[in-house]
Every structure is written in structure tokens, then in C-alpha cells.
Amino acid sequence: MSMENMKLHKMEEWESVFHTKQIEHVYYTSDMLVRKVTGYIIICRKSLNNGISKNTPRRKRVRWDGYGRCYNINNNTRLRDHDIHF
């Protein structure tokens, strides 16, 4: 993402790109632009059940900054695969 494309977006733009993600809380600026979004993404995690390995879907709590970059909610690790592209 280049510097000229980095701008804060309105909530309507965020809702149009959130198809597989779930919004929990939205933080706004004084101009009613989205500053930060917290929510969940669905990831598959391998689990062992009775000696059989299978993938189980899990919800992972994440946050997006106002520019659409995704981070882990606990330790600020960047999750580039889940960035929002407007």
C-alpha cells in the first residue's frame, strides 16, 4: 500500500469489504471516520481427536487500524493475509 492510498475510510466502505470477517467494536475519529476496528477472523487449526487429525474452524480475535492493516489483538503481530483492501 503506497502512502498516497493511506487514508481513513467511512463505515460504509468498511462494511462493503467485510464478507468473511466479524466486526465487534468500531472506534471513530471526531470526523466520524473509522480509526480502529476489533473483531474476529475464522482460521483452521489442526486438532487431534482419538488419533485422527482434522482441521477445526476457530475464531481469532484481531484488530484493524484505520488503513485496513490487520494485527493480532494480544501481541500486535501483523497478520498481512487478513488486511482489508479498499
N, CA, C and O atoms as a DFTB+ gen file, in Angstrom:
344 C
 N C O
     1  1       0.855      -1.170       0.000
     2  2       0.000       0.000       0.000
     3  2       0.899       1.231       0.000
     4  3       1.740       1.402       0.883
     5  1       0.713       2.066      -0.983
     6  2       1.546       3.254      -1.069
     7  2       1.008       4.348      -0.151
     8  3      -0.127       4.281       0.319
     9  1       1.829       5.335       0.089
    10  2       1.475       6.386       1.035
    11  2       0.295       7.234       0.552
    12  3      -0.469       7.740       1.374
    13  1       0.131       7.399      -0.778
    14  2      -0.973       8.231      -1.243
    15  2      -2.319       7.521      -1.105
    16  3      -3.358       8.181      -1.126
    17  1      -2.329       6.186      -0.965
    18  2      -3.576       5.450      -0.776
    19  2      -3.965       5.332       0.690
    20  3      -5.059       4.856       0.995
    21  1      -3.103       5.750       1.600
    22  2      -3.378       5.599       3.027
    23  2      -4.253       6.743       3.509
    24  3      -3.791       7.869       3.691
    25  1      -5.525       6.431       3.712
    26  2      -6.464       7.410       4.255
    27  2      -7.488       6.654       5.076
    28  3      -7.714       5.462       4.865
    29  1      -8.097       7.345       6.002
    30  2      -9.151       6.747       6.806
    31  2     -10.434       6.675       5.990
    32  3     -10.676       7.514       5.122
    33  1     -11.260       5.658       6.277
    34  2     -12.461       5.418       5.486
    35  2     -13.709       5.519       6.352
    36  3     -13.634       5.438       7.578
    37  1     -14.852       5.696       5.707
    38  2     -16.141       5.734       6.397
    39  2     -16.622       4.313       6.667
    40  3     -16.120       3.360       6.072
    41  1     -17.596       4.172       7.566
    42  2     -18.103       2.859       7.955
    43  2     -18.738       2.126       6.781
    44  3     -18.654       0.900       6.724
    45  1     -19.362       2.817       5.854
    46  2     -19.980       2.168       4.692
    47  2     -18.935       1.443       3.851
    48  3     -19.200       0.362       3.326
    49  1     -17.747       2.035       3.721
    50  2     -16.676       1.390       2.966
    51  2     -16.175       0.146       3.685
    52  3     -15.852      -0.852       3.041
    53  1     -16.106       0.194       5.012
    54  2     -15.669      -0.976       5.782
    55  2     -16.670      -2.114       5.650
    56  3     -16.280      -3.267       5.465
    57  1     -17.967      -1.796       5.745
    58  2     -18.989      -2.840       5.666
    59  2     -19.020      -3.506       4.297
    60  3     -19.377      -4.679       4.192
    61  1     -18.654      -2.777       3.249
    62  2     -18.691      -3.355       1.908
    63  2     -17.582      -4.387       1.681
    64  3     -17.711      -5.222       0.787
    65  1     -16.507      -4.354       2.458
    66  2     -15.412      -5.312       2.268
    67  2     -15.353      -6.384       3.348
    68  3     -14.495      -7.264       3.279
    69  1     -16.232      -6.342       4.338
    70  2     -16.239      -7.331       5.418
    71  2     -17.187      -8.474       5.067
    72  3     -18.357      -8.443       5.449
    73  1     -16.699      -9.482       4.346
    74  2     -17.555     -10.604       3.966
    75  2     -17.341     -11.799       4.887
    76  3     -18.311     -12.387       5.365
    77  1     -16.092     -12.168       5.144
    78  2     -15.807     -13.351       5.963
    79  2     -15.315     -12.978       7.354
    80  3     -14.885     -13.847       8.112
    81  1     -15.375     -11.709       7.692
    82  2     -14.871     -11.241       8.974
    83  2     -16.035     -10.702       9.802
    84  3     -17.049     -10.277       9.249
    85  1     -15.889     -10.718      11.113
    86  2     -16.950     -10.266      12.001
    87  2     -16.473      -9.046      12.782
    88  3     -15.397      -9.066      13.380
    89  1     -17.266      -7.998      12.774
    90  2     -16.939      -6.763      13.496
    91  2     -17.480      -6.862      14.914
    92  3     -18.633      -7.237      15.128
    93  1     -16.626      -6.517      15.887
    94  2     -17.054      -6.496      17.286
    95  2     -17.253      -5.070      17.789
    96  3     -18.275      -4.762      18.403
    97  1     -16.275      -4.198      17.530
    98  2     -16.349      -2.824      18.026
    99  2     -15.646      -1.905      17.038
   100  3     -14.628      -2.274      16.453
   101  1     -16.191      -0.708      16.855
   102  2     -15.623       0.273      15.929
   103  2     -15.296       1.538      16.702
   104  3     -16.123       2.039      17.463
   105  1     -14.092       2.052      16.508
   106  2     -13.656       3.303      17.123
   107  2     -13.588       4.369      16.030
   108  3     -13.016       4.138      14.965
   109  1     -14.174       5.539      16.302
   110  2     -14.257       6.607      15.312
   111  2     -13.380       7.796      15.700
   112  3     -13.024       7.976      16.865
   113  1     -13.040       8.602      14.690
   114  2     -12.414       9.899      14.933
   115  2     -13.530      10.926      15.125
   116  3     -14.709      10.584      15.036
   117  1     -13.168      12.175      15.386
   118  2     -14.182      13.218      15.566
   119  2     -14.902      13.528      14.250
   120  3     -15.995      14.094      14.269
   121  1     -14.315      13.170      13.121
   122  2     -14.940      13.386      11.806
   123  2     -15.797      12.206      11.372
   124  3     -16.248      12.158      10.227
   125  1     -16.030      11.240      12.284
   126  2     -16.800      10.025      12.016
   127  2     -16.142       9.132      10.957
   128  3     -16.830       8.432      10.214
   129  1     -14.820       9.162      10.893
   130  2     -14.071       8.206      10.085
   131  2     -13.611       7.081      11.008
   132  3     -13.398       7.303      12.200
   133  1     -13.458       5.894      10.468
   134  2     -13.086       4.738      11.279
   135  2     -11.603       4.830      11.632
   136  3     -10.750       4.930      10.751
   137  1     -11.305       4.793      12.936
   138  2      -9.929       4.843      13.424
   139  2      -9.388       3.458      13.710
   140  3      -8.222       3.172      13.438
   141  1     -10.245       2.582      14.267
   142  2      -9.823       1.227      14.632
   143  2     -11.050       0.329      14.683
   144  3     -12.133       0.772      15.065
   145  1     -10.879      -0.950      14.292
   146  2     -11.959      -1.930      14.329
   147  2     -11.436      -3.174      15.020
   148  3     -10.346      -3.647      14.698
   149  1     -12.196      -3.711      15.965
   150  2     -11.850      -5.002      16.557
   151  2     -12.895      -6.005      16.115
   152  3     -14.061      -5.667      15.914
   153  1     -12.452      -7.255      15.966
   154  2     -13.373      -8.281      15.515
   155  2     -12.715      -9.646      15.479
   156  3     -11.717      -9.891      16.157
   157  1     -13.289     -10.530      14.678
   158  2     -12.837     -11.917      14.606
   159  2     -12.610     -12.316      13.163
   160  3     -13.266     -11.808      12.254
   161  1     -11.668     -13.238      12.960
   162  2     -11.489     -13.913      11.691
   163  2     -11.596     -15.406      11.961
   164  3     -11.339     -15.855      13.078
   165  1     -11.970     -16.172      10.957
   166  2     -12.081     -17.619      11.084
   167  2     -10.798     -18.237      10.536
   168  3     -10.423     -17.993       9.389
   169  1     -10.129     -19.037      11.364
   170  2      -8.937     -19.754      10.935
   171  2      -9.153     -21.238      11.193
   172  3      -9.958     -21.613      12.046
   173  1      -8.437     -22.080      10.459
   174  2      -8.500     -23.527      10.677
   175  2      -7.285     -23.942      11.487
   176  3      -6.152     -23.594      11.156
   177  1      -7.532     -24.679      12.537
   178  2      -6.460     -25.169      13.397
   179  2      -6.545     -26.681      13.453
   180  3      -7.630     -27.243      13.601
   181  1      -5.397     -27.342      13.335
   182  2      -5.377     -28.798      13.397
   183  2      -5.584     -29.263      14.830
   184  3      -4.998     -28.721      15.768
   185  1      -6.429     -30.277      14.980
   186  2      -6.643     -30.856      16.293
   187  2      -6.601     -32.369      16.168
   188  3      -6.938     -32.929      15.125
   189  1      -6.188     -33.019      17.237
   190  2      -6.072     -34.471      17.275
   191  2      -7.190     -35.004      18.151
   192  3      -7.260     -34.686      19.338
   193  1      -8.064     -35.815      17.570
   194  2      -9.205     -36.347      18.286
   195  2      -9.244     -37.863      18.061
   196  3      -9.491     -38.320      16.945
   197  1      -9.001     -38.637      19.121
   198  2      -8.969     -40.099      19.051
   199  2      -7.970     -40.605      18.003
   200  3      -8.236     -41.578      17.296
   201  1      -6.849     -39.948      17.916
   202  2      -5.806     -40.357      16.977
   203  2      -6.033     -39.896      15.557
   204  3      -5.239     -40.217      14.673
   205  1      -7.083     -39.161      15.317
   206  2      -7.396     -38.671      13.976
   207  2      -7.146     -37.171      13.944
   208  3      -7.687     -36.419      14.754
   209  1      -6.320     -36.749      12.995
   210  2      -6.022     -35.332      12.834
   211  2      -7.056     -34.712      11.901
   212  3      -7.301     -35.214      10.804
   213  1      -7.659     -33.609      12.353
   214  2      -8.607     -32.918      11.496
   215  2      -8.528     -31.424      11.756
   216  3      -8.077     -30.983      12.813
   217  1      -8.972     -30.657      10.778
   218  2      -8.985     -29.201      10.887
   219  2     -10.299     -28.754      11.506
   220  3     -11.374     -29.177      11.080
   221  1     -10.205     -27.901      12.509
   222  2     -11.398     -27.350      13.124
   223  2     -11.373     -25.835      12.984
   224  3     -10.347     -25.208      13.249
   225  1     -12.477     -25.244      12.575
   226  2     -12.514     -23.775      12.455
   227  2     -12.546     -23.121      13.832
   228  3     -13.287     -23.547      14.718
   229  1     -11.740     -22.090      13.996
   230  2     -11.674     -21.336      15.259
   231  2     -11.792     -19.859      14.952
   232  3     -11.425     -19.399      13.871
   233  1     -12.316     -19.118      15.932
   234  2     -12.366     -17.666      15.815
   235  2     -11.126     -17.078      16.458
   236  3     -10.776     -17.438      17.582
   237  1     -10.455     -16.171      15.751
   238  2      -9.276     -15.499      16.277
   239  2      -9.596     -14.014      16.391
   240  3     -10.081     -13.398      15.442
   241  1      -9.325     -13.455      17.545
   242  2      -9.632     -12.042      17.799
   243  2      -8.510     -11.174      17.243
   244  3      -7.340     -11.389      17.558
   245  1      -8.863     -10.201      16.423
   246  2      -7.889      -9.332      15.770
   247  2      -8.394      -7.898      15.796
   248  3      -9.524      -7.626      16.204
   249  1      -7.535      -6.985      15.353
   250  2      -7.930      -5.589      15.180
   251  2      -7.368      -5.083      13.861
   252  3      -6.329      -5.547      13.392
   253  1      -8.064      -4.137      13.281
   254  2      -7.608      -3.464      12.079
   255  2      -7.434      -1.999      12.406
   256  3      -8.265      -1.418      13.104
   257  1      -6.354      -1.382      11.908
   258  2      -6.221       0.062      12.097
   259  2      -7.079       0.759      11.048
   260  3      -7.722       0.092      10.237
   261  1      -7.099       2.051      11.051
   262  2      -7.952       2.810      10.145
   263  2      -7.611       2.652       8.683
   264  3      -8.419       2.997       7.821
   265  1      -6.423       2.136       8.382
   266  2      -5.982       1.958       6.998
   267  2      -6.213       0.543       6.486
   268  3      -5.925       0.254       5.325
   269  1      -6.728      -0.345       7.335
   270  2      -7.040      -1.704       6.899
   271  2      -5.979      -2.738       7.217
   272  3      -6.097      -3.885       6.786
   273  1      -4.948      -2.367       7.956
   274  2      -3.907      -3.338       8.318
   275  2      -4.361      -4.155       9.521
   276  3      -4.888      -3.603      10.487
   277  1      -4.155      -5.477       9.463
   278  2      -4.658      -6.393      10.480
   279  2      -3.547      -6.754      11.468
   280  3      -2.402      -6.976      11.074
   281  1      -3.900      -6.811      12.759
   282  2      -2.965      -7.154      13.829
   283  2      -3.625      -8.125      14.794
   284  3      -4.843      -8.100      14.971
   285  1      -2.823      -8.977      15.417
   286  2      -3.301      -9.829      16.498
   287  2      -3.652      -8.929      17.677
   288  3      -2.923      -7.980      17.967
   289  1      -4.743      -9.209      18.350
   290  2      -5.223      -8.321      19.418
   291  2      -4.322      -8.389      20.653
   292  3      -4.237      -7.417      21.403
   293  1      -3.649      -9.522      20.877
   294  2      -2.882      -9.698      22.109
   295  2      -1.455      -9.170      22.033
   296  3      -0.962      -8.591      23.000
   297  1      -0.786      -9.360      20.901
   298  2       0.639      -9.024      20.892
   299  2       1.065      -8.168      19.712
   300  3       2.262      -8.053      19.448
   301  1       0.132      -7.567      18.996
   302  2       0.410      -6.643      17.891
   303  2       1.199      -7.273      16.753
   304  3       1.893      -6.559      16.030
   305  1       1.115      -8.582      16.573
   306  2       1.737      -9.232      15.429
   307  2       0.924      -8.910      14.188
   308  3      -0.302      -9.024      14.198
   309  1       1.597      -8.511      13.124
   310  2       0.913      -8.144      11.885
   311  2       0.439      -9.398      11.170
   312  3       1.208     -10.345      11.006
   313  1      -0.821      -9.415      10.742
   314  2      -1.409     -10.538      10.002
   315  2      -1.747     -10.045       8.597
   316  3      -2.890      -9.684       8.316
   317  1      -0.747     -10.032       7.719
   318  2      -0.896      -9.440       6.393
   319  2      -1.922     -10.156       5.522
   320  3      -2.522      -9.539       4.642
   321  1      -2.127     -11.442       5.754
   322  2      -3.094     -12.203       4.941
   323  2      -4.521     -11.719       5.153
   324  3      -5.382     -11.963       4.307
   325  1      -4.789     -11.046       6.248
   326  2      -6.141     -10.609       6.573
   327  2      -6.313      -9.098       6.495
   328  3      -7.275      -8.556       7.039
   329  1      -5.391      -8.414       5.826
   330  2      -5.530      -6.971       5.623
   331  2      -6.762      -6.687       4.766
   332  3      -7.154      -7.508       3.937
   333  1      -7.361      -5.526       4.969
   334  2      -8.525      -5.096       4.199
   335  2      -8.028      -4.225       3.054
   336  3      -7.275      -3.276       3.272
   337  1      -8.448      -4.546       1.838
   338  2      -8.066      -3.760       0.657
   339  2      -9.303      -3.040       0.131
   340  3     -10.265      -3.673      -0.305
   341  1      -9.266      -1.732       0.176
   342  2     -10.406      -0.924      -0.242
   343  2     -10.347      -0.656      -1.727
   344  3     -11.227       0.013      -2.269
